[in-house]
Amino acid sequence: MLLIDAFQEGGFAMYPILLAGILLIAISVRYARSLDARLESVIRQLRAVTLTSGIAGSLLGLVHYFTGVNESSAELRSLVRARGISEMVNDTGLAVFLLLFASIVCAIGAYRTTQLRPV
């Protein structure tokens, strides 16, 4: 499975997750380079937006799962279940991956901050 396939299976919710995550990573890189403490609140808010978007996408996948199971025939139920679960996992996975990457970048900035302060 390619990353583009996982993105498409995640549904529409992948777009706000990706947008918030890219902004989060960009601001995190800027923070790690400049050590500007004013960016910390922006990073916190973008983390919340990324995580909330991932959870919302997962909930949307759960809705698709139950709606599809109730409205589909017995032959298609397993396919509908698989697609609903795939949407949930892909949305959550993208959000967690972006949060993890941004956290690593912020940790580098935090480490640099401790190295610059006099003891």
Buried (B, 14 or more C-beta within 10 A) or exposed (E): EEEEEBBEBBBEBBEBBBEBBBBBBEBBBBBBEEEEEEBBEBBEEBBEBBBBBBBBBBEBBBEBBEEBBEEBEEEEBEEBBEBBBBBBBBBBBBBBEBBEBBBEBBEBBBEBEEEEEEE
